[in-house]
Amino acid sequence: MPAWLYLPAALGITLIVLPPIALLAQTPWATFLDQVGSESSRQALVLSLQTAAVSTVLCVLLGVPMAVVFARHDGIVTRILRSLVLLPLVLPPVVGGIALLYTFGRLGIVGEHLRAVGIDIAFTSTAVVVAQTFVALPFLVISVEGALRVAGTRYEEVAATLGAGPSRTLWRVTLPLIVPSLLAGVVLAFARAMGEFGATITFAGNAPGITQTAPLAIYVAEIDDPQAAIPLSLVLVAISLIVVVAVHARRGVGGRVVGRGAL
């Protein structure tokens, strides 16, 4: 390995590691527990965890089938659909929120019909879940699709020659092969949902206890009192770190299990 690679690598590591360290250094530890335990902080954090969990489940239920379809077909229609599905990866979150508003809002192309039967989505807790799913879903799709393409279809073909049907092959062969990548996609989706801001505030609003997630609460606190925003920010950093470390450990175990199964 060329020695000069260490310099940009060290700069990149510093860029990522230094901000959390600065956050720790500026944390008002004397009032940390009081600020984190306040009613508004607890409501925002609980709402974030609940909505992110629901959004992640939706991402798995919708994203895995999409990834399988994209990985096993490569026509022009599939390429167009894949591009549209991955659009939220590069779309400004606020623009995504506006798009959701004109889709599911009271005057949206879908929302006006839902309102006619008494269903309102915009500016509710459901809107938070929809916004988080919208921005997080592509992360799971791209992770699972990449793993499926690398795995190929040879094991599925062998299973088919042994008499396994498509559904049995999917559950017993395809999915076990991509468990590590699926877990990585779940983590990415959960983390993206937890950190969603732009689409949420545009489509769901910022009502405390209803649509105010932790990032929105941090934003409001930062405007009024920057020091008050640090404790909740540190909690989100800790949650993200715990999830990432836990899943990286699980990926190693999953890889060994799949390897033994293949043998």
C-alpha positions in Angstrom: 0.0 0.0 0.0 1.4 3.4 -0.9 2.6 5.4 2.1 1.0 8.6 0.8 -2.5 7.1 1.3 -2.2 7.5 5.0 -2.4 11.3 4.8 -5.8 11.7 3.0 -7.0 8.7 5.1 -6.0 10.6 8.3 -7.6 13.8 7.1 -10.9 11.9 6.3 -10.9 10.2 9.7 -10.3 13.6 11.4 -13.2 15.2 9.4 -15.6 12.5 10.7 -14.3 12.0 14.2 -13.5 15.6 15.3 -17.1 17.0 15.2 -18.5 14.4 17.7 -15.5 15.1 20.0 -16.2 18.8 19.8 -19.9 18.0 20.7 -18.7 16.1 23.7 -16.4 19.0 24.7 -19.2 21.5 24.6 -21.8 19.4 26.4 -23.2 21.1 29.5 -22.8 18.0 31.7 -24.2 19.8 34.8 -27.6 20.1 33.2 -27.4 17.1 30.8 -29.8 14.8 32.5 -32.3 17.6 33.2 -32.4 18.7 29.5 -32.5 15.1 28.1 -35.2 14.2 30.7 -37.4 17.2 29.9 -40.9 16.5 28.6 -40.2 18.0 25.2 -37.0 16.0 24.7 -38.5 12.7 25.8 -41.5 13.2 23.6 -39.3 14.0 20.6 -36.9 11.1 21.2 -39.7 8.6 21.7 -41.5 9.8 18.6 -38.3 9.5 16.6 -37.6 6.0 17.8 -41.2 4.8 17.2 -41.6 6.4 13.7 -38.1 5.3 12.6 -38.9 1.7 13.7 -42.2 1.7 11.8 -40.5 3.3 8.7 -37.7 0.6 8.8 -40.3 -2.2 8.9 -42.0 -0.6 5.9 -38.7 -0.3 4.1 -38.1 -4.0 4.6 -41.6 -5.0 3.5 -41.4 -2.8 0.4 -37.7 -2.6 -0.3 -36.7 -6.3 -0.4 -39.3 -7.2 -3.1 -38.2 -4.1 -5.1 -34.6 -5.1 -4.8 -35.2 -8.6 -5.9 -37.2 -7.4 -8.9 -34.5 -4.9 -9.9 -31.7 -7.5 -9.4 -33.4 -10.1 -11.5 -34.5 -7.9 -14.4 -32.4 -5.5 -16.5 -34.7 -4.1 -19.1 -35.3 -0.5 -20.0 -38.4 -0.3 -17.9 -36.6 -1.7 -14.9 -33.8 0.8 -15.3 -36.2 3.7 -15.4 -38.1 2.5 -12.4 -34.8 2.0 -10.5 -33.8 5.5 -11.3 -37.1 6.9 -9.9 -36.9 4.8 -6.8 -33.3 6.0 -6.1 -34.3 9.6 -6.7 -34.7 10.4 -3.0 -31.0 9.7 -2.5 -30.1 12.9 -4.4 -33.3 14.8 -4.0 -33.2 17.7 -1.5 -35.3 16.6 1.5 -37.4 19.8 1.4 -38.3 19.1 -2.2 -39.3 15.6 -1.3 -41.5 17.0 1.5 -43.2 19.3 -1.0 -43.7 16.4 -3.4 -45.3 14.4 -0.6 -47.5 17.3 0.3 -48.8 17.6 -3.2 -49.4 13.9 -3.3 -50.9 13.1 0.1 -51.8 16.6 1.4 -55.5 17.7 1.6 -55.3 19.1 -1.9 -52.9 16.4 -3.2 -53.6 14.1 -6.1 -54.1 11.2 -3.6 -54.8 13.2 -0.5 -58.0 14.8 -1.7 -59.5 11.4 -2.3 -58.4 10.1 1.1 -59.9 13.2 2.7 -63.2 12.5 1.0 -63.4 9.3 3.1 -62.2 11.0 6.3 -58.4 10.2 6.1 -55.9 13.0 6.6 -52.2 12.2 6.4 -50.4 15.5 6.1 -49.3 17.1 9.4 -50.0 13.9 11.4 -47.7 11.2 13.0 -48.5 9.1 9.9 -47.0 11.8 7.7 -43.8 11.5 9.7 -43.6 7.8 8.9 -44.4 8.4 5.2 -41.7 11.1 5.0 -39.1 8.9 6.7 -40.0 5.9 4.5 -39.7 8.0 1.4 -36.2 9.1 2.1 -34.9 5.9 3.7 -36.3 3.3 1.3 -33.7 3.7 -1.4 -30.9 3.0 1.1 -32.3 -0.5 1.8 -33.1 -1.1 -1.9 -29.6 -0.3 -3.1 -27.9 -2.3 -0.4 -30.0 -5.5 -1.0 -29.9 -5.2 -4.7 -26.2 -5.0 -4.8 -25.9 -8.1 -2.7 -28.3 -10.0 -4.9 -26.3 -9.1 -8.0 -23.1 -10.2 -6.4 -24.6 -13.5 -5.2 -25.9 -14.3 -8.7 -28.6 -16.9 -9.5 -26.6 -20.2 -9.4 -27.9 -21.3 -6.0 -31.5 -20.4 -7.0 -31.1 -22.4 -10.1 -29.8 -25.4 -8.2 -32.7 -25.1 -5.8 -35.1 -25.0 -8.7 -33.6 -28.2 -10.2 -34.2 -29.9 -6.8 -37.9 -29.1 -7.0 -38.1 -25.9 -4.8 -40.7 -23.4 -5.9 -40.0 -19.7 -6.3 -41.2 -18.7 -2.9 -39.4 -21.5 -1.1 -36.2 -20.6 -3.0 -36.6 -17.0 -2.0 -37.0 -17.8 1.8 -34.6 -20.7 2.1 -31.8 -19.7 -0.4 -31.9 -16.1 -1.6 -32.5 -14.2 1.6 -30.1 -16.2 3.8 -27.3 -15.4 1.3 -27.8 -11.7 1.7 -28.5 -11.5 5.5 -25.4 -9.3 6.2 -26.3 -6.8 3.4 -29.9 -6.8 4.5 -28.9 -6.0 8.0 -26.7 -3.2 6.7 -29.6 -1.9 4.6 -31.9 -2.0 7.7 -29.3 0.0 9.7 -28.9 2.6 6.9 -32.7 2.9 6.6 -33.2 3.3 10.4 -30.4 5.8 10.7 -31.7 7.8 7.7 -35.2 7.8 9.2 -34.0 8.9 12.6 -32.1 11.8 11.1 -34.8 13.0 8.6 -35.5 16.7 8.9 -36.4 18.5 5.6 -39.2 16.2 4.3 -40.6 15.8 7.8 -40.9 19.5 8.7 -42.4 20.3 5.2 -44.9 17.4 5.1 -45.6 16.7 8.7 -45.0 20.0 10.4 -43.4 20.5 13.8 -46.1 19.9 16.4 -44.7 18.9 19.8 -45.8 15.4 20.8 -47.3 14.7 17.4 -44.9 15.4 14.6 -41.9 17.0 16.3 -39.1 14.4 16.1 -35.7 14.7 17.7 -34.0 16.5 14.8 -36.9 19.0 14.7 -36.6 19.5 18.5 -32.9 20.0 18.2 -33.5 22.6 15.4 -35.9 24.6 17.6 -33.6 24.4 20.6 -30.6 25.5 18.5 -32.5 28.7 17.5 -33.5 29.6 21.0 -30.5 28.3 23.0 -27.7 26.6 21.2 -26.4 25.0 24.4 -29.8 23.3 25.0 -29.6 21.5 21.6 -26.3 19.7 22.5 -27.6 17.1 25.0 -30.3 15.7 22.6 -27.8 15.8 19.8 -25.4 13.7 21.8 -28.1 11.2 22.6 -28.8 10.7 18.8 -25.1 10.3 18.2 -24.9 7.6 20.9 -28.0 5.8 19.5 -26.5 5.8 16.0 -23.1 4.5 17.3 -24.7 1.7 19.3 -26.8 0.5 16.3 -23.9 0.6 13.9 -21.5 -1.3 16.2 -24.2 -3.9 17.0 -25.0 -4.6 13.4 -21.3 -4.7 12.3 -20.8 -7.4 15.0 -24.0 -9.2 13.7 -22.8 -9.0 10.1 -19.6 -11.0 11.0 -21.7 -13.7 12.7 -24.1 -13.8 9.7 -21.3 -14.1 7.3 -19.9 -17.2 9.1 -23.3 -18.8 9.3 -23.9 -18.3 5.6 -20.4 -19.7 4.9 -21.0 -22.9 6.9 -24.4 -23.3 5.3 -22.8 -23.1 1.8 -20.4 -25.8 2.7 
